[in-house]
Amino acid sequence: MENWQIVPDDRQQQIEIVGGVAVQDFGHVSEGDKVSCSVTVLSDGWETIKGYWDNRTLVNISDEAGVVWSNMRVVVKSYEYVPHFPHAVKATLEFWRL
């Protein structure tokens, strides 16, 4: 796994008003956090990932730093076959905290 990225669900935004800016802030909602990465797997690993995605199975993942993220939904954002390796798939995955 590579290219790990964590996107926190920070629910604050600036609102432009006449003569300035206001901030609407509903805080950090950890249930909305997302973790993403890229993986290259062989066919059997790809079938396992697809099974989690298709069945909406919640999984635990461990990121590069060894942090365990529990009960994450697997979302396949994209995938492609690896040139010259017919049994390998490179996929971009996103994990949603619920």
SEFIZA-3560 file (N, C-alpha, C; in Angstrom, 3 decimals):
REM SEFIZA-3560
<numar><xx>0.848</xx><yy>-1.172</yy><zz>0.000</zz><atom>N</atom></numar>
<numar><xx>0.000</xx><yy>0.000</yy><zz>0.000</zz><atom>CA</atom></numar>
<numar><xx>0.890</xx><yy>1.230</yy><zz>0.000</zz><atom>C</atom></numar>
<numar><xx>0.456</xx><yy>2.217</yy><zz>-0.728</zz><atom>N</atom></numar>
<numar><xx>1.241</xx><yy>3.445</yy><zz>-0.832</zz><atom>CA</atom></numar>
<numar><xx>0.314</xx><yy>4.643</yy><zz>-0.975</zz><atom>C</atom></numar>
<numar><xx>0.887</xx><yy>5.808</yy><zz>-0.914</zz><atom>N</atom></numar>
<numar><xx>0.154</xx><yy>7.067</yy><zz>-1.073</zz><atom>CA</atom></numar>
<numar><xx>-0.975</xx><yy>7.234</yy><zz>-0.066</zz><atom>C</atom></numar>
<numar><xx>-0.708</xx><yy>6.910</yy><zz>1.189</zz><atom>N</atom></numar>
<numar><xx>-1.724</xx><yy>7.057</yy><zz>2.231</zz><atom>CA</atom></numar>
<numar><xx>-2.096</xx><yy>8.517</yy><zz>2.394</zz><atom>C</atom></numar>
<numar><xx>-3.365</xx><yy>8.770</yy><zz>2.530</zz><atom>N</atom></numar>
<numar><xx>-3.856</xx><yy>10.123</yy><zz>2.785</zz><atom>CA</atom></numar>
<numar><xx>-5.051</xx><yy>10.030</yy><zz>3.724</zz><atom>C</atom></numar>
<numar><xx>-5.061</xx><yy>10.905</yy><zz>4.711</zz><atom>N</atom></numar>
<numar><xx>-6.172</xx><yy>10.955</yy><zz>5.656</zz><atom>CA</atom></numar>
<numar><xx>-6.865</xx><yy>12.295</yy><zz>5.476</zz><atom>C</atom></numar>
<numar><xx>-8.172</xx><yy>12.243</yy><zz>5.234</zz><atom>N</atom></numar>
<numar><xx>-8.962</xx><yy>13.460</yy><zz>5.033</zz><atom>CA</atom></numar>
<numar><xx>-9.971</xx><yy>13.559</yy><zz>6.182</zz><atom>C</atom></numar>
<numar><xx>-9.692</xx><yy>14.437</yy><zz>7.149</zz><atom>N</atom></numar>
<numar><xx>-10.635</xx><yy>14.586</yy><zz>8.253</zz><atom>CA</atom></numar>
<numar><xx>-11.904</xx><yy>15.296</yy><zz>7.800</zz><atom>C</atom></numar>
<numar><xx>-13.003</xx><yy>14.961</yy><zz>8.436</zz><atom>N</atom></numar>
<numar><xx>-14.281</xx><yy>15.616</yy><zz>8.153</zz><atom>CA</atom></numar>
<numar><xx>-14.396</xx><yy>16.817</yy><zz>9.091</zz><atom>C</atom></numar>
<numar><xx>-13.846</xx><yy>17.933</yy><zz>8.661</zz><atom>N</atom></numar>
<numar><xx>-13.843</xx><yy>19.169</yy><zz>9.446</zz><atom>CA</atom></numar>
<numar><xx>-14.950</xx><yy>20.056</yy><zz>8.914</zz><atom>C</atom></numar>
<numar><xx>-15.990</xx><yy>20.208</yy><zz>9.673</zz><atom>N</atom></numar>
<numar><xx>-17.182</xx><yy>20.900</yy><zz>9.188</zz><atom>CA</atom></numar>
<numar><xx>-17.190</xx><yy>22.374</yy><zz>9.600</zz><atom>C</atom></numar>
<numar><xx>-16.231</xx><yy>23.080</yy><zz>9.054</zz><atom>N</atom></numar>
<numar><xx>-16.236</xx><yy>24.521</yy><zz>9.225</zz><atom>CA</atom></numar>
<numar><xx>-16.030</xx><yy>25.143</yy><zz>7.853</zz><atom>C</atom></numar>
<numar><xx>-16.606</xx><yy>26.296</yy><zz>7.672</zz><atom>N</atom></numar>
<numar><xx>-16.456</xx><yy>26.985</yy><zz>6.395</zz><atom>CA</atom></numar>
<numar><xx>-16.582</xx><yy>28.477</yy><zz>6.592</zz><atom>C</atom></numar>
<numar><xx>-15.942</xx><yy>29.175</yy><zz>5.690</zz><atom>N</atom></numar>
<numar><xx>-16.079</xx><yy>30.628</yy><zz>5.692</zz><atom>CA</atom></numar>
<numar><xx>-17.292</xx><yy>31.015</yy><zz>4.862</zz><atom>C</atom></numar>
<numar><xx>-18.019</xx><yy>31.996</yy><zz>5.353</zz><atom>N</atom></numar>
<numar><xx>-19.180</xx><yy>32.505</yy><zz>4.633</zz><atom>CA</atom></numar>
<numar><xx>-18.938</xx><yy>33.993</yy><zz>4.397</zz><atom>C</atom></numar>
<numar><xx>-18.902</xx><yy>34.361</yy><zz>3.134</zz><atom>N</atom></numar>
<numar><xx>-18.685</xx><yy>35.762</yy><zz>2.800</zz><atom>CA</atom></numar>
<numar><xx>-19.943</xx><yy>36.561</yy><zz>3.103</zz><atom>C</atom></numar>
<numar><xx>-19.756</xx><yy>37.630</yy><zz>3.810</zz><atom>N</atom></numar>
<numar><xx>-20.853</xx><yy>38.548</yy><zz>4.106</zz><atom>CA</atom></numar>
<numar><xx>-20.396</xx><yy>39.953</yy><zz>3.736</zz><atom>C</atom></numar>
<numar><xx>-21.342</xx><yy>40.852</yy><zz>3.591</zz><atom>N</atom></numar>
<numar><xx>-20.991</xx><yy>42.226</yy><zz>3.249</zz><atom>CA</atom></numar>
<numar><xx>-20.096</xx><yy>42.784</yy><zz>4.352</zz><atom>C</atom></numar>
<numar><xx>-18.928</xx><yy>43.247</yy><zz>3.944</zz><atom>N</atom></numar>
<numar><xx>-18.003</xx><yy>43.858</yy><zz>4.892</zz><atom>CA</atom></numar>
<numar><xx>-17.154</xx><yy>42.886</yy><zz>5.680</zz><atom>C</atom></numar>
<numar><xx>-17.124</xx><yy>41.594</yy><zz>5.322</zz><atom>N</atom></numar>
<numar><xx>-16.282</xx><yy>40.662</yy><zz>6.068</zz><atom>CA</atom></numar>
<numar><xx>-16.585</xx><yy>39.208</yy><zz>5.791</zz><atom>C</atom></numar>
<numar><xx>-16.243</xx><yy>38.396</yy><zz>6.757</zz><atom>N</atom></numar>
<numar><xx>-16.395</xx><yy>36.956</yy><zz>6.646</zz><atom>CA</atom></numar>
<numar><xx>-16.903</xx><yy>36.418</yy><zz>7.982</zz><atom>C</atom></numar>
<numar><xx>-17.803</xx><yy>35.487</yy><zz>7.919</zz><atom>N</atom></numar>
<numar><xx>-18.255</xx><yy>34.777</yy><zz>9.123</zz><atom>CA</atom></numar>
<numar><xx>-17.816</xx><yy>33.321</yy><zz>8.986</zz><atom>C</atom></numar>
<numar><xx>-17.702</xx><yy>32.651</yy><zz>10.105</zz><atom>N</atom></numar>
<numar><xx>-17.323</xx><yy>31.241</yy><zz>10.095</zz><atom>CA</atom></numar>
<numar><xx>-18.463</xx><yy>30.425</yy><zz>10.686</zz><atom>C</atom></numar>
<numar><xx>-18.855</xx><yy>29.414</yy><zz>9.937</zz><atom>N</atom></numar>
<numar><xx>-19.849</xx><yy>28.454</yy><zz>10.423</zz><atom>CA</atom></numar>
<numar><xx>-19.052</xx><yy>27.219</yy><zz>10.836</zz><atom>C</atom></numar>
<numar><xx>-19.184</xx><yy>26.776</yy><zz>12.075</zz><atom>N</atom></numar>
<numar><xx>-18.332</xx><yy>25.706</yy><zz>12.588</zz><atom>CA</atom></numar>
<numar><xx>-19.155</xx><yy>24.659</yy><zz>13.324</zz><atom>C</atom></numar>
<numar><xx>-19.204</xx><yy>23.465</yy><zz>12.735</zz><atom>N</atom></numar>
<numar><xx>-19.879</xx><yy>22.341</yy><zz>13.374</zz><atom>CA</atom></numar>
<numar><xx>-18.879</xx><yy>21.304</yy><zz>13.871</zz><atom>C</atom></numar>
<numar><xx>-17.583</xx><yy>21.692</yy><zz>13.915</zz><atom>N</atom></numar>
<numar><xx>-16.543</xx><yy>20.847</yy><zz>14.493</zz><atom>CA</atom></numar>
<numar><xx>-16.044</xx><yy>19.748</yy><zz>13.590</zz><atom>C</atom></numar>
<numar><xx>-15.173</xx><yy>18.940</yy><zz>14.155</zz><atom>N</atom></numar>
<numar><xx>-14.624</xx><yy>17.767</yy><zz>13.471</zz><atom>CA</atom></numar>
<numar><xx>-15.538</xx><yy>16.590</yy><zz>13.760</zz><atom>C</atom></numar>
<numar><xx>-16.073</xx><yy>15.985</yy><zz>12.713</zz><atom>N</atom></numar>
<numar><xx>-16.953</xx><yy>14.831</yy><zz>12.855</zz><atom>CA</atom></numar>
<numar><xx>-16.141</xx><yy>13.602</yy><zz>12.455</zz><atom>C</atom></numar>
<numar><xx>-15.615</xx><yy>12.913</yy><zz>13.445</zz><atom>N</atom></numar>
<numar><xx>-14.692</xx><yy>11.806</yy><zz>13.160</zz><atom>CA</atom></numar>
<numar><xx>-15.356</xx><yy>10.682</yy><zz>12.359</zz><atom>C</atom></numar>
<numar><xx>-16.672</xx><yy>10.529</yy><zz>12.484</zz><atom>N</atom></numar>
<numar><xx>-17.363</xx><yy>9.492</yy><zz>11.713</zz><atom>CA</atom></numar>
<numar><xx>-17.291</xx><yy>9.754</yy><zz>10.210</zz><atom>C</atom></numar>
<numar><xx>-16.989</xx><yy>10.973</yy><zz>9.809</zz><atom>N</atom></numar>
<numar><xx>-16.893</xx><yy>11.303</yy><zz>8.392</zz><atom>CA</atom></numar>
<numar><xx>-15.478</xx><yy>11.272</yy><zz>7.842</zz><atom>C</atom></numar>
<numar><xx>-14.497</xx><yy>10.917</yy><zz>8.674</zz><atom>N</atom></numar>
<numar><xx>-13.110</xx><yy>10.859</yy><zz>8.205</zz><atom>CA</atom></numar>
<numar><xx>-12.949</xx><yy>9.818</yy><zz>7.106</zz><atom>C</atom></numar>
<numar><xx>-12.029</xx><yy>10.087</yy><zz>6.188</zz><atom>N</atom></numar>
<numar><xx>-11.729</xx><yy>9.157</yy><zz>5.102</zz><atom>CA</atom></numar>
<numar><xx>-10.234</xx><yy>8.900</yy><zz>5.068</zz><atom>C</atom></numar>
<numar><xx>-9.866</xx><yy>7.673</yy><zz>4.728</zz><atom>N</atom></numar>
<numar><xx>-8.475</xx><yy>7.285</yy><zz>4.543</zz><atom>CA</atom></numar>
<numar><xx>-8.382</xx><yy>6.725</yy><zz>3.132</zz><atom>C</atom></numar>
<numar><xx>-7.333</xx><yy>7.099</yy><zz>2.402</zz><atom>N</atom></numar>
<numar><xx>-7.188</xx><yy>6.558</yy><zz>1.047</zz><atom>CA</atom></numar>
<numar><xx>-5.762</xx><yy>6.069</yy><zz>0.825</zz><atom>C</atom></numar>
<numar><xx>-5.623</xx><yy>5.162</yy><zz>-0.132</zz><atom>N</atom></numar>
<numar><xx>-4.308</xx><yy>4.647</yy><zz>-0.501</zz><atom>CA</atom></numar>
<numar><xx>-4.420</xx><yy>3.963</yy><zz>-1.861</zz><atom>C</atom></numar>
<numar><xx>-3.270</xx><yy>3.625</yy><zz>-2.409</zz><atom>N</atom></numar>
<numar><xx>-3.198</xx><yy>2.843</yy><zz>-3.650</zz><atom>CA</atom></numar>
<numar><xx>-2.592</xx><yy>1.489</yy><zz>-3.317</zz><atom>C</atom></numar>
<numar><xx>-3.084</xx><yy>0.460</yy><zz>-3.963</zz><atom>N</atom></numar>
<numar><xx>-2.564</xx><yy>-0.890</yy><zz>-3.747</zz><atom>CA</atom></numar>
<numar><xx>-2.348</xx><yy>-1.576</yy><zz>-5.084</zz><atom>C</atom></numar>
<numar><xx>-1.399</xx><yy>-2.488</yy><zz>-5.115</zz><atom>N</atom></numar>
<numar><xx>-1.220</xx><yy>-3.376</yy><zz>-6.250</zz><atom>CA</atom></numar>
<numar><xx>-1.330</xx><yy>-4.789</yy><zz>-5.689</zz><atom>C</atom></numar>
<numar><xx>-2.280</xx><yy>-5.549</yy><zz>-6.206</zz><atom>N</atom></numar>
<numar><xx>-2.552</xx><yy>-6.890</yy><zz>-5.688</zz><atom>CA</atom></numar>
<numar><xx>-2.711</xx><yy>-7.876</yy><zz>-6.834</zz><atom>C</atom></numar>
<numar><xx>-2.554</xx><yy>-9.149</yy><zz>-6.500</zz><atom>N</atom></numar>
<numar><xx>-2.818</xx><yy>-10.204</yy><zz>-7.471</zz><atom>CA</atom></numar>
<numar><xx>-4.316</xx><yy>-10.485</yy><zz>-7.515</zz><atom>C</atom></numar>
<numar><xx>-4.729</xx><yy>-11.282</yy><zz>-8.461</zz><atom>N</atom></numar>
<numar><xx>-6.158</xx><yy>-11.542</yy><zz>-8.703</zz><atom>CA</atom></numar>
<numar><xx>-6.921</xx><yy>-11.975</yy><zz>-7.469</zz><atom>C</atom></numar>
<numar><xx>-6.349</xx><yy>-12.872</yy><zz>-6.654</zz><atom>N</atom></numar>
<numar><xx>-7.081</xx><yy>-13.346</yy><zz>-5.474</zz><atom>CA</atom></numar>
<numar><xx>-7.262</xx><yy>-12.227</yy><zz>-4.451</zz><atom>C</atom></numar>
<numar><xx>-6.261</xx><yy>-11.372</yy><zz>-4.280</zz><atom>N</atom></numar>
<numar><xx>-6.398</xx><yy>-10.215</yy><zz>-3.388</zz><atom>CA</atom></numar>
<numar><xx>-7.429</xx><yy>-9.238</yy><zz>-3.913</zz><atom>C</atom></numar>
<numar><xx>-7.463</xx><yy>-9.046</yy><zz>-5.227</zz><atom>N</atom></numar>
<numar><xx>-8.438</xx><yy>-8.163</yy><zz>-5.842</zz><atom>CA</atom></numar>
<numar><xx>-9.856</xx><yy>-8.679</yy><zz>-5.623</zz><atom>C</atom></numar>
<numar><xx>-10.040</xx><yy>-9.991</yy><zz>-5.750</zz><atom>N</atom></numar>
<numar><xx>-11.363</xx><yy>-10.578</yy><zz>-5.522</zz><atom>CA</atom></numar>
<numar><xx>-11.814</xx><yy>-10.368</yy><zz>-4.072</zz><atom>C</atom></numar>
<numar><xx>-10.890</xx><yy>-10.448</yy><zz>-3.138</zz><atom>N</atom></numar>
<numar><xx>-11.220</xx><yy>-10.193</yy><zz>-1.729</zz><atom>CA</atom></numar>
<numar><xx>-11.653</xx><yy>-8.747</yy><zz>-1.540</zz><atom>C</atom></numar>
<numar><xx>-10.883</xx><yy>-7.807</yy><zz>-2.094</zz><atom>N</atom></numar>
<numar><xx>-11.225</xx><yy>-6.382</yy><zz>-1.985</zz><atom>CA</atom></numar>
<numar><xx>-12.583</xx><yy>-6.110</yy><zz>-2.622</zz><atom>C</atom></numar>
<numar><xx>-12.801</xx><yy>-6.658</yy><zz>-3.826</zz><atom>N</atom></numar>
<numar><xx>-14.098</xx><yy>-6.479</yy><zz>-4.493</zz><atom>CA</atom></numar>
<numar><xx>-15.240</xx><yy>-7.031</yy><zz>-3.654</zz><atom>C</atom></numar>
<numar><xx>-14.999</xx><yy>-8.146</yy><zz>-2.981</zz><atom>N</atom></numar>
<numar><xx>-16.025</xx><yy>-8.724</yy><zz>-2.113</zz><atom>CA</atom></numar>
<numar><xx>-16.383</xx><yy>-7.788</yy><zz>-0.967</zz><atom>C</atom></numar>
<numar><xx>-15.371</xx><yy>-7.176</yy><zz>-0.344</zz><atom>N</atom></numar>
<numar><xx>-15.637</xx><yy>-6.203</yy><zz>0.722</zz><atom>CA</atom></numar>
<numar><xx>-16.443</xx><yy>-5.028</yy><zz>0.184</zz><atom>C</atom></numar>
<numar><xx>-16.065</xx><yy>-4.561</yy><zz>-0.998</zz><atom>N</atom></numar>
<numar><xx>-16.722</xx><yy>-3.400</yy><zz>-1.620</zz><atom>CA</atom></numar>
<numar><xx>-18.164</xx><yy>-3.737</yy><zz>-2.004</zz><atom>C</atom></numar>
<numar><xx>-18.343</xx><yy>-4.833</yy><zz>-2.724</zz><atom>N</atom></numar>
<numar><xx>-19.678</xx><yy>-5.216</yy><zz>-3.198</zz><atom>CA</atom></numar>
<numar><xx>-20.638</xx><yy>-5.509</yy><zz>-2.051</zz><atom>C</atom></numar>
<numar><xx>-20.124</xx><yy>-6.138</yy><zz>-0.988</zz><atom>N</atom></numar>
<numar><xx>-20.980</xx><yy>-6.543</yy><zz>0.127</zz><atom>CA</atom></numar>
<numar><xx>-21.056</xx><yy>-5.493</yy><zz>1.229</zz><atom>C</atom></numar>
<numar><xx>-20.351</xx><yy>-4.369</yy><zz>1.041</zz><atom>N</atom></numar>
<numar><xx>-20.347</xx><yy>-3.283</yy><zz>2.036</zz><atom>CA</atom></numar>
<numar><xx>-19.874</xx><yy>-3.782</yy><zz>3.393</zz><atom>C</atom></numar>
<numar><xx>-18.874</xx><yy>-4.651</yy><zz>3.358</zz><atom>N</atom></numar>
<numar><xx>-18.306</xx><yy>-5.224</yy><zz>4.568</zz><atom>CA</atom></numar>
<numar><xx>-17.445</xx><yy>-4.192</yy><zz>5.281</zz><atom>C</atom></numar>
<numar><xx>-17.630</xx><yy>-4.048</yy><zz>6.585</zz><atom>N</atom></numar>
<numar><xx>-16.786</xx><yy>-3.157</yy><zz>7.366</zz><atom>CA</atom></numar>
<numar><xx>-15.507</xx><yy>-3.897</yy><zz>7.736</zz><atom>C</atom></numar>
<numar><xx>-14.370</xx><yy>-3.229</yy><zz>7.559</zz><atom>N</atom></numar>
<numar><xx>-13.066</xx><yy>-3.849</yy><zz>7.813</zz><atom>CA</atom></numar>
<numar><xx>-12.238</xx><yy>-2.967</yy><zz>8.735</zz><atom>C</atom></numar>
<numar><xx>-11.232</xx><yy>-3.569</yy><zz>9.348</zz><atom>N</atom></numar>
<numar><xx>-10.230</xx><yy>-2.819</yy><zz>10.091</zz><atom>CA</atom></numar>
<numar><xx>-9.007</xx><yy>-2.695</yy><zz>9.195</zz><atom>C</atom></numar>
<numar><xx>-8.409</xx><yy>-1.511</yy><zz>9.157</zz><atom>N</atom></numar>
<numar><xx>-7.200</xx><yy>-1.313</yy><zz>8.376</zz><atom>CA</atom></numar>
<numar><xx>-6.114</xx><yy>-0.757</yy><zz>9.281</zz><atom>C</atom></numar>
<numar><xx>-4.885</xx><yy>-0.974</yy><zz>8.891</zz><atom>N</atom></numar>
<numar><xx>-3.735</xx><yy>-0.438</yy><zz>9.605</zz><atom>CA</atom></numar>
<numar><xx>-2.944</xx><yy>0.401</yy><zz>8.609</zz><atom>C</atom></numar>
<numar><xx>-2.736</xx><yy>1.687</yy><zz>8.929</zz><atom>N</atom></numar>
<numar><xx>-2.041</xx><yy>2.569</yy><zz>7.993</zz><atom>CA</atom></numar>
<numar><xx>-0.522</xx><yy>2.445</yy><zz>8.146</zz><atom>C</atom></numar>
<numar><xx>0.213</xx><yy>3.240</yy><zz>7.383</zz><atom>N</atom></numar>
<numar><xx>1.675</xx><yy>3.187</yy><zz>7.388</zz><atom>CA</atom></numar>
<numar><xx>2.280</xx><yy>3.389</yy><zz>8.765</zz><atom>C</atom></numar>
<numar><xx>1.629</xx><yy>4.198</yy><zz>9.588</zz><atom>N</atom></numar>
<numar><xx>2.151</xx><yy>4.492</yy><zz>10.927</zz><atom>CA</atom></numar>
<numar><xx>1.741</xx><yy>3.429</yy><zz>11.942</zz><atom>C</atom></numar>
<numar><xx>0.988</xx><yy>2.421</yy><zz>11.499</zz><atom>N</atom></numar>
<numar><xx>0.545</xx><yy>1.375</yy><zz>12.401</zz><atom>CA</atom></numar>
<numar><xx>-0.732</xx><yy>1.710</yy><zz>13.148</zz><atom>C</atom></numar>
<numar><xx>-1.366</xx><yy>2.831</yy><zz>12.783</zz><atom>N</atom></numar>
<numar><xx>-2.636</xx><yy>3.215</yy><zz>13.411</zz><atom>CA</atom></numar>
<numar><xx>-3.733</xx><yy>2.316</yy><zz>12.852</zz><atom>C</atom></numar>
<numar><xx>-4.512</xx><yy>1.716</yy><zz>13.746</zz><atom>N</atom></numar>
<numar><xx>-5.609</xx><yy>0.843</yy><zz>13.324</zz><atom>CA</atom></numar>
<numar><xx>-6.895</xx><yy>1.665</yy><zz>13.258</zz><atom>C</atom></numar>
<numar><xx>-7.533</xx><yy>1.602</yy><zz>12.120</zz><atom>N</atom></numar>
<numar><xx>-8.819</xx><yy>2.265</yy><zz>11.883</zz><atom>CA</atom></numar>
<numar><xx>-9.871</xx><yy>1.170</yy><zz>11.850</zz><atom>C</atom></numar>
<numar><xx>-10.819</xx><yy>1.216</yy><zz>12.781</zz><atom>N</atom></numar>
<numar><xx>-11.812</xx><yy>0.154</yy><zz>12.916</zz><atom>CA</atom></numar>
<numar><xx>-13.110</xx><yy>0.481</yy><zz>12.185</zz><atom>C</atom></numar>
<numar><xx>-13.773</xx><yy>-0.569</yy><zz>11.729</zz><atom>N</atom></numar>
<numar><xx>-15.104</xx><yy>-0.468</yy><zz>11.117</zz><atom>CA</atom></numar>
<numar><xx>-15.150</xx><yy>0.523</yy><zz>9.959</zz><atom>C</atom></numar>
<numar><xx>-14.281</xx><yy>0.311</yy><zz>8.991</zz><atom>N</atom></numar>
<numar><xx>-14.207</xx><yy>1.187</yy><zz>7.822</zz><atom>CA</atom></numar>
<numar><xx>-14.885</xx><yy>0.509</yy><zz>6.631</zz><atom>C</atom></numar>
<numar><xx>-15.634</xx><yy>1.303</yy><zz>5.869</zz><atom>N</atom></numar>
<numar><xx>-16.259</xx><yy>0.809</yy><zz>4.640</zz><atom>CA</atom></numar>
<numar><xx>-15.254</xx><yy>0.961</yy><zz>3.501</zz><atom>C</atom></numar>
<numar><xx>-15.130</xx><yy>-0.071</yy><zz>2.667</zz><atom>N</atom></numar>
<numar><xx>-14.216</xx><yy>-0.059</yy><zz>1.532</zz><atom>CA</atom></numar>
<numar><xx>-14.921</xx><yy>0.533</yy><zz>0.320</zz><atom>C</atom></numar>
<numar><xx>-14.287</xx><yy>1.541</yy><zz>-0.305</zz><atom>N</atom></numar>
<numar><xx>-14.811</xx><yy>2.142</yy><zz>-1.531</zz><atom>CA</atom></numar>
<numar><xx>-13.702</xx><yy>2.082</yy><zz>-2.581</zz><atom>C</atom></numar>
<numar><xx>-13.983</xx><yy>1.446</yy><zz>-3.706</zz><atom>N</atom></numar>
<numar><xx>-13.016</xx><yy>1.395</yy><zz>-4.804</zz><atom>CA</atom></numar>
<numar><xx>-13.243</xx><yy>2.629</yy><zz>-5.665</zz><atom>C</atom></numar>
<numar><xx>-12.254</xx><yy>3.521</yy><zz>-5.705</zz><atom>N</atom></numar>
<numar><xx>-12.374</xx><yy>4.748</yy><zz>-6.484</zz><atom>CA</atom></numar>
<numar><xx>-11.981</xx><yy>4.517</yy><zz>-7.942</zz><atom>C</atom></numar>
<numar><xx>-10.998</xx><yy>3.646</yy><zz>-8.168</zz><atom>N</atom></numar>
<numar><xx>-10.603</xx><yy>3.295</yy><zz>-9.532</zz><atom>CA</atom></numar>
<numar><xx>-9.727</xx><yy>2.049</yy><zz>-9.477</zz><atom>C</atom></numar>
<numar><xx>-9.629</xx><yy>1.364</yy><zz>-10.619</zz><atom>N</atom></numar>
<numar><xx>-8.691</xx><yy>0.242</yy><zz>-10.712</zz><atom>CA</atom></numar>
<numar><xx>-8.283</xx><yy>0.044</yy><zz>-12.157</zz><atom>C</atom></numar>
<numar><xx>-7.129</xx><yy>-0.589</yy><zz>-12.325</zz><atom>N</atom></numar>
<numar><xx>-6.607</xx><yy>-0.862</yy><zz>-13.661</zz><atom>CA</atom></numar>
<numar><xx>-5.730</xx><yy>-2.107</yy><zz>-13.594</zz><atom>C</atom></numar>
<numar><xx>-5.601</xx><yy>-2.753</yy><zz>-14.728</zz><atom>N</atom></numar>
<numar><xx>-4.716</xx><yy>-3.905</yy><zz>-14.803</zz><atom>CA</atom></numar>
<numar><xx>-3.295</xx><yy>-3.404</yy><zz>-15.009</zz><atom>C</atom></numar>
<numar><xx>-2.339</xx><yy>-4.117</yy><zz>-14.447</zz><atom>N</atom></numar>
<numar><xx>-0.937</xx><yy>-3.726</yy><zz>-14.546</zz><atom>CA</atom></numar>
<numar><xx>-0.391</xx><yy>-4.250</yy><zz>-15.872</zz><atom>C</atom></numar>
<numar><xx>0.148</xx><yy>-3.351</yy><zz>-16.716</zz><atom>N</atom></numar>
<numar><xx>0.680</xx><yy>-3.791</yy><zz>-18.007</zz><atom>CA</atom></numar>
<numar><xx>1.734</xx><yy>-4.901</yy><zz>-17.837</zz><atom>C</atom></numar>
<numar><xx>1.639</xx><yy>-5.916</yy><zz>-18.673</zz><atom>N</atom></numar>
<numar><xx>2.574</xx><yy>-7.049</yy><zz>-18.719</zz><atom>CA</atom></numar>
<numar><xx>2.420</xx><yy>-8.008</yy><zz>-17.535</zz><atom>C</atom></numar>
<numar><xx>1.477</xx><yy>-7.743</yy><zz>-16.645</zz><atom>N</atom></numar>
<numar><xx>1.205</xx><yy>-8.624</yy><zz>-15.507</zz><atom>CA</atom></numar>
<numar><xx>-0.299</xx><yy>-8.876</yy><zz>-15.464</zz><atom>C</atom></numar>
<numar><xx>-0.786</xx><yy>-9.833</yy><zz>-16.236</zz><atom>N</atom></numar>
<numar><xx>-2.228</xx><yy>-10.025</yy><zz>-16.408</zz><atom>CA</atom></numar>
<numar><xx>-2.982</xx><yy>-10.409</yy><zz>-15.136</zz><atom>C</atom></numar>
<numar><xx>-2.278</xx><yy>-10.848</yy><zz>-14.111</zz><atom>N</atom></numar>
<numar><xx>-2.955</xx><yy>-11.247</yy><zz>-12.881</zz><atom>CA</atom></numar>
<numar><xx>-2.776</xx><yy>-10.229</yy><zz>-11.765</zz><atom>C</atom></numar>
<numar><xx>-2.382</xx><yy>-9.005</yy><zz>-12.129</zz><atom>N</atom></numar>
<numar><xx>-2.177</xx><yy>-7.958</yy><zz>-11.121</zz><atom>CA</atom></numar>
<numar><xx>-3.103</xx><yy>-6.777</yy><zz>-11.408</zz><atom>C</atom></numar>
<numar><xx>-3.590</xx><yy>-6.177</yy><zz>-10.323</zz><atom>N</atom></numar>
<numar><xx>-4.499</xx><yy>-5.037</yy><zz>-10.407</zz><atom>CA</atom></numar>
<numar><xx>-3.966</xx><yy>-3.937</yy><zz>-9.510</zz><atom>C</atom></numar>
<numar><xx>-3.955</xx><yy>-2.704</yy><zz>-10.024</zz><atom>N</atom></numar>
<numar><xx>-3.612</xx><yy>-1.548</yy><zz>-9.210</zz><atom>CA</atom></numar>
<numar><xx>-4.910</xx><yy>-0.789</yy><zz>-8.957</zz><atom>C</atom></numar>
<numar><xx>-5.207</xx><yy>-0.528</yy><zz>-7.683</zz><atom>N</atom></numar>
<numar><xx>-6.469</xx><yy>0.109</yy><zz>-7.322</zz><atom>CA</atom></numar>
<numar><xx>-6.232</xx><yy>1.285</yy><zz>-6.388</zz><atom>C</atom></numar>
<numar><xx>-7.092</xx><yy>2.277</yy><zz>-6.506</zz><atom>N</atom></numar>
<numar><xx>-7.131</xx><yy>3.382</yy><zz>-5.562</zz><atom>CA</atom></numar>
<numar><xx>-8.337</xx><yy>3.140</yy><zz>-4.668</zz><atom>C</atom></numar>
<numar><xx>-8.074</xx><yy>3.045</yy><zz>-3.375</zz><atom>N</atom></numar>
<numar><xx>-9.120</xx><yy>2.712</yy><zz>-2.410</zz><atom>CA</atom></numar>
<numar><xx>-9.361</xx><yy>3.872</yy><zz>-1.462</zz><atom>C</atom></numar>
<numar><xx>-10.574</xx><yy>3.942</yy><zz>-0.983</zz><atom>N</atom></numar>
<numar><xx>-10.923</xx><yy>4.900</yy><zz>0.045</zz><atom>CA</atom></numar>
<numar><xx>-11.643</xx><yy>4.113</yy><zz>1.134</zz><atom>C</atom></numar>
<numar><xx>-11.387</xx><yy>4.455</yy><zz>2.372</zz><atom>N</atom></numar>
<numar><xx>-12.027</xx><yy>3.816</yy><zz>3.506</zz><atom>CA</atom></numar>
<numar><xx>-12.791</xx><yy>4.869</yy><zz>4.269</zz><atom>C</atom></numar>
<numar><xx>-14.051</xx><yy>4.635</yy><zz>4.493</zz><atom>N</atom></numar>
<numar><xx>-14.914</xx><yy>5.590</yy><zz>5.194</zz><atom>CA</atom></numar>
<numar><xx>-15.164</xx><yy>5.125</yy><zz>6.600</zz><atom>C</atom></numar>
<numar><xx>-15.009</xx><yy>6.020</yy><zz>7.542</zz><atom>N</atom></numar>
<numar><xx>-15.329</xx><yy>5.707</yy><zz>8.935</zz><atom>CA</atom></numar>
<numar><xx>-16.827</xx><yy>5.908</yy><zz>9.117</zz><atom>C</atom></numar>
<numar><xx>-17.482</xx><yy>4.946</yy><zz>9.728</zz><atom>N</atom></numar>
<numar><xx>-18.923</xx><yy>5.041</yy><zz>9.948</zz><atom>CA</atom></numar>
<numar><xx>-19.245</xx><yy>5.080</yy><zz>11.427</zz><atom>C</atom></numar>
//
